[in-house]
Amino acid sequence: MFFKKFDTKLIFLCYNENMKILVYSDVHGNKYALEKLQKTQDYKNADLRVFCGDGVMMCPYPNECLESIWGSGDVFVLGNHDSYCAYGLPKEWDQFFKADKKDHQSYMRNKTKPEYVEKLKTVPKEYWIEIEGKKFYFTHYAWQTDKLIMLDPDEPDAPTYKTGELFNDIEADYIIFGHNHKPADFFYKGKQFLCVGSLGMKYPANYLIINIASGKVSIRHKKVKYDIERLKQDMIQENYPRAKNYIKWFDEK
C-alpha cells in the first residue's frame, strides 16, 4: 500500500538511517511567513519538506505563495481552500458560508492565476512514506469526498481524539495534518497524531520538525516570526472582503 505511491527518490529515502522532515501547513496567501520559513536553517537543511495544504485565501498573496511552494520542490497536498479555489465552494458547505465569506472566496479565486487554479486540480490529497519501518501519512485533513472535507469536531480548539476518530481507516504510525490552525500532538488508538498548526494565519508562524535517527523518531513544534505589521497593512490597503475580519485572527491565542 505504501510503496505504490513512491518514486525512485522516495524509495531511497526509506533506507536512509537519519532523516529530517519539515512540515508546514495553512499558508493562506501569507508570503511574508512563507519567505521567513524558507530562510531558516531548518528549511534549508531538511531532507524532505511537506506542505499540508491551503496555500490560498485569507491573505492577499495566493499567486506568490503557490508559485513559491511549487518552485521549491516541496511535497504539496491539497487543502480545502485550495479545493474551493480549484472547483468553487461545494454546495454542501453553502450553509456554513455567509455572504461576505462567499464574496471573499470569489475574490481570491478570481485573483488567482487561471493556470494555478487548473494546476490545483492536479494536487493529491495525501502523501505516504515509510522510513525504517515507520509509516507516515500526510494530508490536510480527513476528506469526505473528492471535493468535500469533513467537519472539524474540535474547532476552534486544538485537535483531540475527536479528530483522531476521522482517521480510523488510515493504517499509519504517524498521521500529520493541518486545517486546524492550532498545533497539537496526541496519541489515539496506537497512532501518533500531529497537527502542524498554521504558518500563515498565526503569529508567530507554526511549523513542525520530524527527526528520524537509528529507528527513533523525535518531534518538535517550532515557530518563526515575520513582519506581521506589514501583512496587516497590506490587507487593510487592499481592503478585500473579510480582510479586517481575518486580521483579528492574528491576535487570537
N, C-alpha and C positions, 0 to 999 in steps of 0.2 A: 504493500500500500504506500509506503513512504518513498521507496526508491523510484517509482514510476514517474514522479514529478521532478527528479533530479536531472541535471545536465552533467557533463564530464567534470566541471569545476566543483560542483557541489558534492559529487561522489568522492572527490579527492579530499574535500574538507572533512568528510565523515571520518577519515583516518588520521586527521591531524590531532595530536595529543593536547596541544594548547591552542585555544581559540578565544577570541574576544568578539562579542557581538554587541553592536549598539542598536538600540531600538528607539524610535520616536514616533509620535502619532499626533493627529489633530493639529496640523499646522494652520489650517483655516485662513490661508492667504496672508499670513504674517511673515513677510520676508525678512524682517529685522531679527526675529527669533531664529529663523532658519539659518540666516547668514552667520549669526553668532555661534550656533551649534556647529556649523561646518568648519569654523575656525578653531575649534577645540582640539586638543591632542587626542581626546577620546575618539572623536570622529575620524581624525586622520589616521590613527593607529588601529582602528577596528579591522578585523579580518572580514567581517560581514556586517552590513548595515541594512536594517529593515525598517521601512516606513509603513506604519499600520493604518494608513488611510486618512481621508478628509484633508486634502490639500487646499480645498476651496471653501468659499462662503465666509461670512462674518467680518474678515479683514479685507482691505482693498487691493490685494495683490495676487489674484488667482493665477494669472499667466506667469508671473515671475517665479512663483513657488513651484508650479507644475514643471516649468522648464528646468529649474534648478534640480529638482528631485529626479526627473528623467535623465538629465545630463550627468548626474552624479554616479550612475550605475547602481544606486541603492535598489534593493527589492521594494516594490510598491504593491501593496494590496489595497483593494478598493474600500473606501469608506462610504457611509450612507449619503453624505453630502456630495461626494464625487458621483455617486449614482444619480442623485437628483439633478446634478449638472449635466450628466450624460443623457438621461432619459426623461427628465422632468419629475415633478412631485407625484408619487404614487397616489392613486385615488383613495387607497385605504388609509392614507395619512392626512387626507384633506381636513378631517375633523380636528386634527391637532394643530393646524396651522392657521392662525388668524390672518386677516388681510395684509397687515404690514409685513408679516413673516413671508407670505407668498410673494409680496412685492419685492422683498429682499432676494428671495430665490430667483425670481425672474431677472432682476437687475444684474446679479452676479453671473447668472448663466449667459446673459447677453454680453456681458463684459468679457467672458472667457473666449479665447480664440476658437473659431469653429473647428479647426483641426485638433485642438486639445479636447474639445467636447467629444469628438469622434474617437480620439485615442483613449479616452477614459472608458469607453465601451469595451476595450480590449484588456483592461486591467483585471487580473484574477482576484478572487475574494479570499484566498487562503494561500499559505505557503508552509511547506513541511520541510524539516531537515532532521537527520539523525546523526548524532555525534557521540562516539564511544558508547553506543547502546542507549543513549538518552534521546527520546523523541520530543522534538519541539514543534509546536503548532502556532503559527502567527496568523492573525486575522484582525479585522477592525472590530467586529462584534459577531454575535450569532445572527445568521441570516435565516429568515422565514421562507423566502422565495428568492429567485434570482435578482429581484429588484427591491425587495422589502426586508428591512431589518427588524428584528424582534424588539418589542418594547423593553426598556430598561427597568427592571423591577426595583433597583436600588436608587434610581435618580431622585434627588440630587446628591445623595450620599455616596461615599466611596463604595465600590463593589464588594459584595459579600457572597456567601453560599447561594443566595437567591440568583445571582448572576451565574454562579457555577452550575446551577441546575440547567441552564440553557445549553450547556456544552456536554451533556451526558453521553452523546454519541461519539465524541471525539476521543480516540484512544491515543493519548499522548501523556508524557510525563510532565511537560510544561505547556501551559496554554497562555499565550501572550496576546493581549488585545488592547485596544484604545477605546474610543467612543465616550466613555465616562471620563471627564476631564480631571478627576481626582485620582492620583496614584493609589495602588493597593497591591497587597501581596498576601495571599491566603491559601491554605490547603483545604481541599474538599474531595472526598471520595478517592484519596490516594493520588490526586493530581495537584500540582502547584499552579496557581493562577496568578498572573502578573498583569495588572492594569498599568499601562505606561503613564497615563495622565496626558494632559495636553501640552504640547510645545507652544502652540500659537495663541491659546486663549487663557493662559495663566501667566502670572509674573511672580517670581522668576519662572522660566520655562522648564518643563519636565522632560527628562529622557531616562533611559534605562541601559545599564551595562550588565551583560551576562558574560562571565568568565568561566571557561571550561579548561581545567588543567588536571591531567592524570586521572580522569574519571570523576573529578569533583567539580560541582557547579556552584558558583557564588554569584549573588545578585546584588546590585547596588542601584537604588533610585537616586538620580542626580538632578541638579538644576543648573541653569545658566541664565545670567542676566543679559538684558538687551535694552535698547533705547525705547522704553515704554512710552515716554512722553512724546517722542517723535511719532510713534504709531498713533497715539490718541489724536495728535494734531492733524495727521493725515486723514483720519477717519472723520473728524469734525469738518475739515476743509472740503472733503468730497461730499459729505452730508447725504449719503445714500440711505435707503430705507433701513431702519433699525440700527444705524451706526451709533447713535447716542445710547441706545439700549445695550449694545454689545460692549461699549466702553466700560459700563458698570461691572461687567463680568470680571474685569481685572482686579477689582477691589474685593471680590468675594474670596473667602478662605476655603 
